[in-house]
Amino acid sequence: MVASTAAGVPEPFALPYFRAMPLQNRVSPYGDLFRTPARGTMMGNRGGPIHNGNREIVRPFLNRRWIACVLEFRGRRRVVMSPHRYTELFFLDEATAFAAGHRPCALCRRADYNRFVAFWQELHPGQVGADAMDEQLHEERLTSAARASDRQRVI
């Protein structure tokens, strides 16, 4: 018979003997997803669920709307990587989110989003709205990923 904790968890799996592996939901400045127990200061997503029922990443993105959000917004709470819900990704900071190709969320970071739009329109006259920004950002992400893949093959 296996001993268990007061909560009924088998002893070998109870803390401190067993620590779950961190989820693969941290984002590097290059846009790579990796595992680390370190906490981020921002959250975001890549357009929807990119994980499966086992909380494993199964695709790099769902669509081109990659956003960066605040960690807390209007008291909302979520279970990370819930089935059929967007995959929560975490960034060290805003610079990491930008470098990885994520833009500010228009809902929880409205002031930052408005500032981003103003800069965007100076640099890209005629491109109006989130769809236009997301389309170009996504094209640039894909081009950048292809260049990184080429660099890997050369090295």
Stockholm file with secondary structure:
# STOCKHOLM 1.0

chainA/1-155         MVASTAAGVPEPFALPYFRAMPLQNRVSPYGDLFRTPARGTMMGNRGGPIHNGNREIVRPFLNRRWIACVLEFRGRRRVVMSPHRYTELFFLDEATAFAAGHRPCALCRRADYNRFVAFWQELHPGQVGADAMDEQLHEERLTSAARASDRQRVI
#=GR chainA/1-155 SS CCCBCTTSCBGGGSTTTCCCCCCSCEECTTSCEECCSCCCSEEEEESSCCBCTTSCBCSSCSSSCEEEECSCSTTCCCCTTCTTSCCCEEESSHHHHHHTTCEECTTTTHHHHHHHHHHHHHHSTTCCHHHHHHHHHHHHHHHHHHHHHHHHHHC
#=GC SS_cons         CCCBCTTSCBGGGSTTTCCCCCCSCEECTTSCEECCSCCCSEEEEESSCCBCTTSCBCSSCSSSCEEEECSCSTTCCCCTTCTTSCCCEEESSHHHHHHTTCEECTTTTHHHHHHHHHHHHHHSTTCCHHHHHHHHHHHHHHHHHHHHHHHHHHC
//
